[in-house]
């Protein structure tokens, strides 16, 4: 029996210290970078998805806030292919980057993600791209 999981990943709003939380991680390479200090709050808006394992590929179906569905993404779980997609700047480049990192650090097969509803507006400062990255990482975790 194939297992499906329901996921919800909220957006967030930075009240103080925009980008300093992740940028502070660069201190391990450059001690002149200040430590990250941020105050954030989660939102009730986010991305909803049904996920399941896939034997060989990263498969993503997305839904935008207006209900439209961009073309489905299907990428083989091959590090070179995922890295190329991650560096392309395409709609699914962040997801490919997460999959690339998962393959680099963990023994994972593929995953199928159906992002059937998104209530988090895109490009409005609510970390929609960050939420989608977390969604992909959680899908691999499940």
N, C-alpha and C positions, 0 to 999 in steps of 0.2 A: 504494500500500500504506500502510495506516494504521499509524503507529508507536505502540507502547505502551512505557511505562517502568515499571520496578519501583523503588519508593522505600522506604527505611526511615529514620525519624527517631527518634532516641532521646530519652528523657527526661533530666532532669538533677537533681542534688541540690545545693543550695547549702550548702556547709560553713561559709561565712562571708560576710556581707554581703548577705543576702537582699534582693532588689529594688534594691540600689544600682547594679547594672550598668546597668539601663535608666533608672533615675531620674536617674543622673548626666548623662544626655543633656539634661536640662532646664537645665543650666548655661548653655546658649546663650541662654536667656531670662531666667535669674535667676542671677547670679554668687554668690548666697548658698548655692545648693545645692552640697553637697560633691561632689567627684569620686567616680565609682563605683569601688568596690573590692570585688571578690568572688573567692572561691575556689569553683569548681564542679567537679563530676565528672559525666561522662556515665554513663548506666545502660545495661544491656543490654535494658531494656524500652523499648517505644516503639510507634510506629504504622507499619504496613506498608500499602502502597497500590500499585495499578496506575493509571497516569495516561495520558491521551491528550488531544490537542487537541480542542476543541469549537468550532465556528464562531461561536456566538452566546451561549452561556450558561455559567454556573458550575453544574456538576452534581456533587453530592457524595452518595455512599453511605457511611455510617459503620457501624462495628461496635464495640460496647462490649466491655469485658473479659469480660462474661458471655456473649458471643456474640450478644446481641440486636442488631437493626438498626433504629435509629430511621427515621422516614419520610425518604425521599430529599429532598434540597434541590435545587431547580432555580430559578435566578435569571437573568434576562437580564443580559448585560454592559452595564448601564446605570448610570452613576455615581449617579444619584438613587435608584434601586431598591436598589443595593448599600449606599449610605450609610444608607438607612432601615432595612434589615435589620441592619446593623452596630450601629445605635443602639437596636435593639429589645431586646437582651439575650437573644435566642432561642438555641437550641442551636447554630445555625450563624452567630451574629453575628460571632464572631472571623474565621471564614473569609470572610464577606462584607466585613469590614473590610480584610482582606489583599487581596482582589480589588479593592476600591475603591482602595486605595493603588497597586496594580499599574496600574490604568487611569489613575490620576492622573499617575503618573510615567513610564509606559512605554506603548508601543503594543502592546497585547495583545488577542487575541481571547479566547474562553472556554477552559475546561479541564474535563475530566471526571475525577473522582477517585473511585476505588473503594477506600476504606479497609477492606480485607477482613479485617484482623486488628489488634487493639490489645491489647498486653500491659502497657501502662502504666496503672496505676490512676488514676482520675479523682478530683480534689479530695483528693489525698494529699500535696501539696507536692513533687511530682516534675515539675512544669512540663508537665502534660499539655496544657493549653491553649496554652502556648508551643510545644510540639512540633507541635501541630496547625497552628498558624500557620506554622511553618517548613515543614511538609509542603505546605501550600497554596502558599507562595512558591516552593518547589522545583518543584512541579508546573508553575507558570507558567514557571519558568526552563527546564524541559525542553521 
